[in-house]
């Protein structure tokens, strides 16, 4: 059974803790551009996702498309899986954190780092 759009919306907004402007600023940094798996055109999958997240967060709920809900669900899954792989060492300047930030989640907003 698939999740309802309402459930996806709630999970997305619980996990994506960066504002559109924070995410835009982050995506412009070299740190953002150096992490993640290349999508085949020189830009990482997570970096592309961040751009979609900005658009989604700026879209009114009643105007969201099915494609946007599909991407929101993908973001939720990625963040949950990646958070579970937290390294034992300091995360503040880690690729792990940078990758999560590309997907709109800054773990330092909920952890002491």
C-alpha positions, 0 to 999 in steps of 0.5 A, a space after each residue: 500500500 502506498 503512502 497518501 499524499 497527505 502523509 508524504 507532505 507531512 513527512 517531507 515538511 518534518 524532515 526538510 528543515 532548511 528554508 528555500 533561501 538557506 538551501 539556495 545559498 547552500 547549493 551555491 557552495 563548493 562544499 555542496 557541489 563536491 558531494 554525491 553521485 554524479 547524475 551523468 551530466 556533472 551535477 550530483 543527484 542530490 544537488 539536482 534534488 535540492 533545486 527541486 526541493 526549493 521549488 516544492 517548498 515555494 509551491 502552495 500545497 493545493 498546487 503541488 503536482 503528482 511529480 512533486 509528491 513523487 519527488 517529496 517521497 523520494 526525498 523522505 526515503 533518502 533522508 531517512 536512509 542517510 540519517 541512519 548511516 550517521 558516522 561516529 566522528 564529528 559531522 559538522 564538516 563531513 560529506 555525510 552532512 553535506 549530502 543531507 543538506 543537498 537534500 534539504 536536511 541539516 542534521 546540525 539543526 537537531 544535533 549539537 555540532 
